[in-house]
Amino acid sequence: MVQQSLFDTISLKQVAVNLNFPETILRDNFFSKKETFDTKDVQLDVKTEEKLLSNFVHTDARAHEASRDAVEKKTFTPPTVKETLNTKASDIVANAALGEPIGIDPDAKQKSIDLITEDMFTLRNRNDRLLEWMAAELMTDGSVTISGEGFADYDLDFGMPAGNQVVLAGAAQWDQSTATPLRDLRNLSTTVSQASGLMPNVFVFGKNAMNLFLEHADVLAYLDSRRAIVIAVETVRPSRGLVNIGNFDAHATMIAHVDNYKDSAGSMQQFVNEDMVLVGSTDAATLQAYGAIQDYEANFARSEWFFKSFLKDNPSVRKLLFQSHPLLALTQSAAFGTLTVA
């Protein structure tokens, strides 16, 4: 009987699926549907609701020949995420207790497992943050620029309507006493609803937009007139970096996204522009699409991600490889909008 290695791809997958990862705000709430493909490219249906009415006809007349809503098939090539972390033999020795017999003690093997498990969490967690960044970019204007090592930058553009992207100016900005934050949100909700047929049910505030909103006299007067504190409703899953603000006109949840990330230059950046409010519907036709894993040991399988581990000599190193081909698809971009408030 062949003994299964502790580091083969099947064992690694079993470990990975049992790791607990914090949920992300934008990806998990607005791109909850997932689909894996067995091809490098993915073909998606980009649907536009025509908002047509049915037709009256005479009782004895032929039925009216209806037409389907417009559907445009688009082909996208998901970008590649491929990273390794190394565990040197000296890392195992460094983590051993003084005088512990590394070569014969089974605990040394457990230390190697513990280190590689931590590395699996690190790589998956970084990938989740990358997808949260992609979600934020797409929800800002319907597009995202993919850049990385070994290829030219390219754009993925799902065409958010220009009318859904509102920029306030002058006396209308929320740091002005003449601003009308509540009306601004209602107007944008109406615009998005008319463009898509879906009423936004989640408003995501940047950090500064949240503070300006909650401190504005227009908002405070509204709350005072209702003699009530805004209570958050359970539309959005608890996630890291999420601040519950409350509900809006009983149809939308208001939250703030205050989580950040370190960019390639080493600077900390906010996922959501501090001066923006992103609005969208969790019922919109969006997708997390994953291209086939392009690795012989993965058998080019349909999968969101893939881990494998292998040894290298001189010096002795165990490498952990993570691979994924993710694409967040904003295929109903008209169901989203932005409000730049300052």
Residue pairs with C-beta under 8 A, 6 or more apart in sequence:
4 10
4 11
5 11
6 109
6 113
7 116
7 309
7 318
8 309
9 297
9 298
9 306
9 307
9 308
12 116
12 120
12 307
12 308
12 309
13 306
13 307
15 117
15 120
16 120
16 124
16 305
16 307
19 117
19 120
19 121
19 124
21 121
21 124
21 125
21 128
22 125
22 128
22 239
22 240
23 237
23 238
23 239
23 240
24 128
24 129
24 131
24 132
24 135
24 239
24 240
25 132
25 204
25 236
25 239
25 240
25 241
25 242
25 255
25 257
25 259
25 271
26 132
26 135
26 136
26 139
26 204
26 257
26 271
26 272
26 278
27 128
27 131
27 132
27 134
27 135
27 288
27 328
28 237
28 239
29 202
29 236
29 237
29 239
29 282
30 135
30 139
30 202
30 280
30 282
30 284
30 286
30 336
31 135
31 286
31 287
31 288
31 328
31 329
32 282
32 286
32 288
33 286
33 287
33 288
34 287
34 288
34 289
34 290
34 304
35 42
35 287
35 288
35 289
35 290
36 289
36 290
36 292
36 302
36 303
36 304
37 289
37 290
37 291
37 292
37 302
38 292
38 300
38 301
38 302
39 291
39 292
40 77
40 291
40 292
40 294
40 325
41 75
41 76
41 77
41 78
41 291
42 75
42 76
42 77
42 78
42 289
42 291
42 327
42 329
43 73
43 74
43 75
43 76
44 73
44 74
44 75
44 76
44 287
44 289
44 329
44 331
45 71
45 72
45 73
45 331
46 71
46 72
46 73
46 74
46 158
46 331
46 332
47 69
47 70
47 71
47 72
47 285
47 331
47 332
48 69
48 70
48 71
48 72
48 334
49 69
49 196
49 197
49 334
50 67
50 69
50 70
51 197
52 66
52 67
54 64
54 66
55 64
55 66
57 63
57 64
76 156
76 289
76 327
76 329
77 291
78 289
78 290
78 291
78 325
78 326
78 327
79 146
79 148
79 325
79 326
79 327
80 294
80 323
80 324
80 325
81 127
81 130
81 322
81 323
81 324
81 325
81 326
82 321
82 322
82 323
82 324
83 123
83 126
83 321
83 322
84 319
84 320
84 321
84 322
85 119
85 122
85 123
85 319
85 320
86 317
86 318
86 319
86 320
87 112
87 115
87 116
87 119
87 317
87 318
87 319
87 320
88 315
88 316
88 317
89 315
89 316
89 317
90 315
91 115
92 102
92 108
92 111
92 112
92 115
93 102
95 111
95 115
96 102
96 108
96 111
100 107
100 108
102 108
112 318
116 309
116 318
116 320
119 320
120 307
120 320
120 322
123 307
123 320
123 322
124 305
124 322
127 305
127 322
127 324
127 326
129 261
130 326
131 288
131 326
131 328
132 259
132 261
132 271
133 261
133 271
134 144
134 326
134 328
135 328
136 257
136 271
136 272
136 278
137 143
137 144
137 145
138 144
138 156
138 158
138 328
138 330
138 333
139 204
139 278
139 280
139 330
139 336
139 338
140 273
140 276
140 278
140 338
141 160
141 165
141 338
142 157
142 158
142 159
142 160
142 330
142 333
142 336
143 155
143 156
143 157
143 158
143 159
143 160
144 155
144 156
144 328
145 153
145 154
145 155
145 156
146 153
146 154
146 155
146 156
147 153
156 327
158 329
158 330
158 331
158 333
159 333
160 330
160 333
160 334
160 336
160 337
161 195
161 333
161 334
163 191
163 195
164 188
164 191
164 192
164 195
164 334
164 336
164 337
164 338
165 337
165 338
166 184
166 187
166 188
166 191
166 337
166 338
166 339
166 340
167 340
168 174
168 179
168 184
168 339
168 340
168 341
168 342
170 176
171 178
171 179
172 178
172 179
172 180
172 184
173 179
173 341
173 342
174 181
174 184
174 209
174 212
174 213
174 216
174 341
174 342
175 212
175 342
177 217
179 216
179 218
179 341
180 218
181 212
181 213
181 216
181 218
181 219
181 341
182 218
182 219
182 222
184 339
184 341
185 203
185 248
185 277
185 279
185 339
186 249
188 200
188 277
188 279
188 337
188 339
189 199
189 200
189 252
189 279
191 337
192 198
192 199
192 200
192 279
192 280
192 281
192 334
192 335
192 336
192 337
193 199
193 200
195 334
195 335
196 281
196 284
196 332
196 334
196 335
198 281
198 283
198 284
198 332
198 335
199 251
199 252
199 281
200 252
200 279
200 280
200 281
200 335
200 336
200 337
201 235
201 251
201 252
201 253
201 281
201 282
201 283
202 235
202 236
202 252
202 253
202 254
202 255
202 279
202 280
202 281
202 282
203 248
203 252
203 253
203 254
203 255
203 277
203 278
203 279
204 255
204 256
204 257
204 272
204 277
204 278
204 279
204 280
205 213
205 245
205 254
205 255
205 256
205 257
205 272
205 276
205 277
206 256
206 257
206 270
206 272
206 273
206 274
206 275
206 276
206 277
207 256
207 258
207 270
207 272
207 274
208 274
208 275
208 342
209 256
209 274
209 275
209 276
209 277
209 339
209 341
209 342
210 243
210 245
210 256
210 258
212 341
212 342
213 219
213 245
213 277
213 341
214 245
223 229
223 230
229 246
230 245
230 246
230 247
230 254
231 246
231 247
232 244
232 245
232 246
232 247
232 253
232 254
232 255
233 247
233 253
235 252
235 253
235 282
236 242
236 244
236 253
236 255
240 259
241 257
241 258
241 259
241 260
241 271
242 255
242 256
242 257
242 258
242 259
243 255
243 256
243 258
244 253
244 254
244 255
245 254
245 255
245 256
246 253
246 254
247 253
247 254
248 254
252 279
257 270
257 271
257 272
258 270
259 270
259 271
260 268
260 269
260 270
260 271
261 268
261 269
261 271
262 268
262 269
263 269
272 278
273 340
275 340
275 341
275 342
276 338
276 339
276 340
276 341
277 338
277 339
277 341
278 336
278 337
278 338
279 336
279 337
279 338
279 339
280 335
280 336
280 337
281 335
281 336
283 335
284 332
284 335
284 336
285 331
285 332
285 335
286 328
286 329
286 330
286 331
286 332
287 328
287 329
287 331
288 304
288 326
288 327
288 328
288 329
289 326
289 327
289 328
289 329
290 302
290 303
290 304
290 305
290 324
290 325
290 326
290 327
291 325
291 327
292 300
292 301
292 302
292 325
293 300
293 301
293 303
293 305
293 306
293 323
293 324
293 325
294 300
294 323
294 325
295 306
295 308
295 323
297 308
298 306
298 308
298 323
304 324
304 326
305 322
305 323
305 324
306 322
306 323
306 324
307 320
307 321
307 322
307 323
308 320
308 321
309 318
309 319
309 320
309 321
310 318
310 319
310 321
311 317
311 318
311 319
312 318
312 319
330 336
